Amino acid sequence: MKKKIIGTLVVLGAFALGYSVNNIAVSKSTPDYKVAVVDIQKIAANSAEISALKAEQEKQMQNMQTTIDKARADISKEKDPKKIAQLEEKYRQQINDQKLALDTSYNNKLTAIDNKIKTAVVEKARSMNYNLVLPKNMILFGGDDITDQVSTIIK
């Protein structure tokens, strides 16, 4: 019983000594890195490409609404239940195809813009010798804000 207690004390003592030495070593070192922060939402809001993408998205949504309105009008004119079902299926398929094409196109273009923004952030950070770039909305304090420098590249 005494051997177990002594063994446990020795292990705890070794752990405490190792932890203390580690804290001393870490506290004496100075960080050799620079941290930057970027406000991605601000960059996206100021991007002409994203504004154009939103306008295109609105136009395509209006086209889809026109298709929906036409479908309602055509279906309301029809009296035969079989033809109504056929028209509903036809328009449902047409609207689903439009929606899928719209979503795919939008996602592809948004991904391309996102990659362009990320590339601009990386290039600017490297040119300014930053080791780490974090999103501004996750940081409470610290870091150099390079949002404006990246925005000039993106416009």
Protein Blocks (a to p, Z undefined) as FASTA:
>chain_A
ZZmmmmmmmmmmmmmmmmmmmmmmmmmpccfbdcddddfklmmmmpmklmmmmmmmmmmm
mmmmmmmmmmmmmmmmpmblklmmmmmmmmmmmmmmmmmmmmmmmmmmmmmmmmmmmmmm
mmmmmmnopabdcdfklpfggcjdfklmmmmmmZZ
